[in-house]
Amino acid sequence: MNIIITGASKGLGKAVAEIFAADKQGHQFFLCARNTAELEVTASDLQKSFPENKIHVKSCDVSDKASLKEFVAWIHGYTSKIDTLINNAGTYLPGSAYGEDDGALEEMMEVNLYSAYHLTRMILPGMIKHKGGHIFNMCSIASINAYPNGGAYSISKFALYGFSKNLREEMKPHGIKVTHVLPGAAYTDSWSGSGVDPKRIMEAADVAKMIYAAAQLSPQACVEEIIMRPQSGDL
């Protein structure tokens, strides 16, 4: 398969890349993130561990539409057929809707919603032409449950969830699957130093395994939504 993953240098994006690469089916990956150094380390690790895959990486600011266009043009230099798009890139700024810094909502919307919206629209013509594909949108438990200090982050994730649900309906006639992924707290680098016991929350690999499983079904079946929480509940 030809697989695009945004925000792939670490965390959930890296975990998803690892689990697909490990199946030894010889996928071709197109990975992006803003941090070039981290992205190159991830690519090197993946290529060494799973040599049957082709790992391509490119730095990209997904909040910038022009940067996304460059990313897609670069991908089309390798292939016009994308089988799986995983809109994983996202960011979080804590704060309340009434008290957070001015500009927080704009930043959250640009990274958490607009990036997925624009990249999907750029990739869809090829998927429609080939009458197939699978799009995973990394939403959040915050997409369906408001919580303290969620503010603009929750708003942006609610919006991404709405986009994903709408897209699911639109893509049915084209044979393209759309899955909304709503994970609760999963341990990634962002939790390092937070004081949270890693055993209290999910592992990044837990989320990756569910995405991989959903991608393995027959063309007649679509997992529309994946909701995951730590066994002990949300923090």
ROSE-687248 format. One record per residue (C-alpha): x, y, z; residue in one letter. Coordinates in steps of 0.02 Angstrom, whole numbers, padded with zeros to 5 digits, always signed. Layout:
REM residues N
XYZa;...
***
This chain:
REM residues 235
+00000+00000+00000m;+00046+00182-00020n;+00021+00263+00150i;+00025+00446+00203i;+00045+00489+00387i;+00054+00667+00452t;+00137+00706+00617g;+00237+00547+00594a;+00401+00587+00681s;+00343+00529+00853k;+00195+00481+00960g;+00040+00406+00881l;+00098+00442+00703g;+00261+00347+00728k;+00170+00203+00814a;+00050+00187+00667v;+00194+00187+00542a;+00282+00051+00642e;+00134-00067+00649i;+00099-00054+00463f;+00283-00074+00421a;+00296-00228+00531a;+00172-00330+00429d;+00307-00363+00298k;+00193-00324+00150q;+00314-00199+00077g;+00221-00034+00094h;+00276+00135+00030q;+00264+00270+00162f;+00254+00458+00142f;+00285+00534+00312l;+00285+00715+00362c;+00314+00820+00517a;+00383+00993+00555r;+00540+00934+00644n;+00657+00875+00506t;+00788+00799+00623a;+00660+00693+00718e;+00577+00641+00555l;+00741+00581+00481e;+00782+00481+00637v;+00611+00398+00629t;+00635+00358+00445a;+00806+00283+00478s;+00739+00176+00619d;+00594+00114+00515l;+00702+00074+00364q;+00827-00023+00469k;+00693-00120+00564s;+00581-00153+00415f;+00691-00151+00257p;+00554-00221+00144e;+00464-00053+00153n;+00505+00110+00063k;+00510+00258+00182i;+00498+00433+00110h;+00497+00585+00222v;+00472+00771+00198k;+00463+00915+00319s;+00294+00999+00309c;+00199+01129+00409d;+00025+01055+00394v;-00055+01217+00456s;+00007+01303+00298d;-00092+01263+00140k;+00055+01304+00025a;+00166+01183+00121s;+00033+01048+00103l;+00026+01078-00085k;+00215+01054-00094e;+00199+00894+00007f;+00066+00823-00109v;+00163+00872-00266a;+00314+00783-00193w;+00209+00626-00162i;+00142+00631-00339h;+00322+00623-00398g;+00320+00443-00334y;+00140+00388-00359t;-00035+00451-00400s;-00119+00311-00303k;-00140+00330-00115i;-00218+00185-00022d;-00217+00253+00155t;-00215+00430+00222l;-00193+00454+00410i;-00226+00632+00464n;-00134+00622+00629n;-00048+00791+00648a;-00115+00892+00792g;-00069+01009+00933t;-00135+01053+01105y;-00136+01215+01201l;-00221+01207+01371p;-00343+01341+01421g;-00524+01388+01441s;-00626+01460+01299a;-00650+01622+01395y;-00474+01637+01468g;-00350+01565+01343e;-00228+01673+01245d;-00293+01768+01095d;-00255+01667+00939g;-00267+01497+01023a;-00424+01450+00927l;-00349+01501+00761e;-00193+01397+00794e;-00292+01245+00850m;-00407+01254+00700m;-00264+01273+00576e;-00169+01122+00641v;-00308+01008+00702n;-00442+01041+00571l;-00386+01138+00419y;-00234+01027+00390s;-00342+00871+00378a;-00474+00962+00275y;-00352+01029+00146h;-00241+00875+00132l;-00391+00761+00113t;-00461+00870-00025r;-00294+00863-00115m;-00283+00673-00103i;-00465+00629-00138l;-00464+00653-00328p;-00340+00510-00345g;-00438+00399-00226m;-00599+00435-00319i;-00513+00396-00485k;-00453+00228-00418h;-00620+00195-00331k;-00546+00154-00163g;-00444+00208-00014g;-00457+00231+00173h;-00447+00394+00270i;-00417+00395+00457f;-00446+00558+00550n;-00364+00567+00720m;-00498+00650+00824c;-00504+00634+01014s;-00615+00593+01160i;-00618+00783+01169a;-00718+00775+01007s;-00869+00711+01102i;-00837+00758+01285n;-00798+00933+01344a;-00677+00939+01490y;-00591+01070+01598p;-00448+01164+01514n;-00500+01096+01344g;-00547+01262+01268g;-00496+01286+01087a;-00424+01111+01078y;-00594+01032+01113s;-00677+01151+00990i;-00555+01104+00852s;-00574+00918+00886k;-00764+00933+00886f;-00745+01014+00715a;-00629+00878+00650l;-00754+00747+00706y;-00893+00837+00613g;-00787+00847+00456f;-00746+00662+00468s;-00927+00609+00491k;-00982+00715+00345n;-00841+00646+00236l;-00894+00468+00277r;-01065+00499+00201e;-00994+00586+00048e;-00869+00448+00008m;-00987+00299+00017k;-01029+00305-00170p;-00844+00308-00214h;-00793+00154-00115g;-00683+00258-00001i;-00684+00217+00184k;-00676+00350+00320v;-00639+00309+00502t;-00648+00430+00648h;-00521+00385+00782v;-00562+00452+00956l;-00426+00401+01079p;-00418+00452+01260g;-00251+00480+01345a;-00111+00376+01266a;+00069+00389+01325y;+00181+00483+01204t;+00327+00604+01223d;+00205+00743+01266s;+00169+00655+01432w;+00352+00642+01478s;+00386+00737+01638g;+00202+00763+01673s;+00203+00650+01825g;+00070+00537+01751v;+00106+00352+01776d;+00124+00274+01601p;+00027+00123+01666k;-00122+00236+01705r;-00153+00277+01522i;-00149+00184+01356m;+00004+00147+01252e;+00024+00230+01082a;+00036+00055+01009a;-00140+00017+01073d;-00213+00152+00960v;-00102+00099+00815a;-00161-00081+00828k;-00343-00030+00813m;-00308+00078+00660i;-00213-00064+00580y;-00353-00188+00616a;-00482-00072+00539a;-00376-00060+00383a;-00376-00249+00357q;-00561-00275+00326l;-00643-00323+00162s;-00700-00185+00043p;-00878-00218+00101q;-00842-00170+00282a;-00798-00003+00360c;-00760+00034+00542v;-00835+00207+00554e;-00777+00250+00728e;-00644+00193+00852i;-00669+00252+01031i;-00534+00206+01156m;-00505+00254+01337r;-00385+00201+01474p;-00455+00052+01569q;-00471+00160+01726s;-00562+00296+01631g;-00513+00469+01573d;-00391+00571+01675l;
***
